[in-house]
Amino acid sequence: MATAKVLAGARVVLPTGTVTDGRVIVDGTRIAGSAPADAETLDLSGHWVVPGFVDMHNHGGGGASFTSGTVDEILKGIHTHRLHGTTTIVPSFVTGDMDFLVQRAGLLSELAEQGEIAGIHFEGPFISPCRKGAHDETLLRDPDPADVRKLIDAARGRAKMVTLATELPGGIDSVRLLAEHGVIAAIGHTDATYEQTVEAIDAGATVATHLFNAMPGLGHRAPGPIAALLEDERITVELINDGTHLHPAALELAFHHKGADRVAFITDAMDAAGFGDGRYMLGPMEVEVKDSVARLVEGGSIAGSTLTLDRAFKRGVTVDGLPVDDVVRAISANPARLLGVYDTVGSLEPGKDADLVVLDEEFEVKGVMRKGEWLVAP
Ligand SMILES: [Zn+2]
């Protein structure tokens, strides 16, 4: 029986704000409200303690692909991201053949049952050929609700999010179907107009898949999806804060319009995250990673990122100048709420899982705890 721990002396970020010289009590796998007499105290002065990060859009890491890897490889990829502070993860599939996706969804639903992942995100195949990014065009298809249903069923209740180009035939009916099943309908890889985007939001879409990336830009006569997604408070926008996918002013624009409660930092990471430069496969597409930027070998499209959420956190504070509390909302609380897991993770409150990250003054990771166990010991 592990002794209870008191993490003391740190700046602790709570839902109500940051407490200096705060305490987090860990008893077993959970955060506790009070410490038993025999608890051991760990002095973390000079550090921050923040909730574990929640990544709702991530294709791989540590050399492993969530779309095509073996179970062992997937677990290795998950572990790589955990070492960078991501204690809750939703693996994302890139576009694949329907039978392949059905089979992979079955495999990952088992990992969800074991508590390794918080669900599954299908980024394709229901996306626009005009905005396909790093997805294989030959495998794209219109969002026929029957096909959407097939993927949800294959995930056995573990489908969390489906990204779709809602302007395609069947798009609006598919959004309704997803909303009815409690699966997030995410607007993305889309060529929709402003009006078509509003229609999709009214039908129940609640997330913008990596806002700004893989969608038309903001035009004064044709404001497109970005204006609709920014102005509607029913939408939370994903942001890839790696300095490559977004100009800092674009990130600022998103925070300004959405407020800190309607943004979610994601990695959109591929296999090279936490691993290194080289040649990789993203689904069926070959990718070259050079200087940590992933691009398709053919055509040169940006092909996911090599980001880990600790870098997105540090960049948010040190480059973007965001308050730490706002970064914590974007990286933990908001995605946890969207995924429906905020009752167990996403903030440091008694009764929740003891998932937390210890950062030093430079916002480098010094400790990672998941369910009360140190994965990186401070
Ligand atoms: Zn992605």
Residues whose N, C-alpha, C, O or C-beta is under 5 A from the ligand:
A	BS01	ZN	E123 D268
